[in-house]
Amino acid sequence: MLEFPHDAHTHTAYSDGFGSVYDNIAVAERKGLRVLGITDHSHYLLDRGLNRYVREIRRWGSETELTVLAGVEANITREGIDVPHWAVKELDYVIASVHEWVETPGEYLTLVKRALEDEVSIIGHFGTSFSYVGFPTEEELGEILELAEAKGVAFEINSSYHVPDVAFLRECIKRGIKLTFASDAHSPGEVGRVGWSERVFRRAGGRREDLLFGEIL
């Protein structure tokens, strides 16, 4: 059993996932989650109707005892996140993730810095590119952490990609930067698969107060 049962990053057929909002909620209920985030990819939703997506999340969320939150996973571009201000206001939170290919860790961090200056709540799967393009220095990571701390932006602990590492999470906790658990589920059966997130969070010394949604867990 999870000590902190939540999953803040799941997808549905509204973007590149399988299954419905209802399906994700049903699995979350069976697995005993207390908080579930539906966070489909922004570029699908802005074409297909963000309002309908949010309405459906609110509808099914009102029929369950767990807290269901409406979010999106935004793409970080050179110009910032691809979610306009009007859309941000309709949502509970925005995850911002690097999805484009980069050649160096510096390019990756430049994108993350750009997102941290925007209207985001959480940085998604931070560090997924490092094993391909190289790892940044402690000084470079310190700049990211300093900016996240100043902006009040959280980082997710992604059980699909196994990032970030324990050392980075310890620094987040030390600085008071909040964290979330994320399955990055793309099918209902994957919802709530956040065991790795919780294990590494506890290894880093994390407590309930270090979680973004700790107050409602």
C-alpha angles and dihedrals in degrees: 000000000000118000091207104031108196139116116197099179122058135138135213139186087285084085130000098324132096124239133029136280087258091053092053091049092048092053091045089053093050091050093049099245117165098196128034127181122201104204113169122178113281098224091061094047099049088056097042102040124283093202093059090049093052092045091054093049091049092047097053092036090060090059098057135066094227120086110255116194129198113225142144136219106232127202116237111228131178087264095049133265119344095234117099122225094252090057094048089058091058094055138074092224145342126229113204118203138176108239102158124090116261130189101211139026087244091061090050094050092047089059092048091050089052090053092048088060090054135071099286134134102192137022108225127224093343112203102020091132097049096087088057103038103026136267124283123238123261088251092055092048089048090058090054092048093047091052094046090050092050093048096042094237121155131216124224123227101225116209093189097057098024095232146177106033127237095259092056091047092051089055090050091052092046091053096043094248109155124236137204136196118242132187092180083215117192095180131039093248090062094055111115095018092136101125092119090050092055094044095052091042090056092045088055090054096254122169133188092269090059091064122091091225096034094121093062098039 
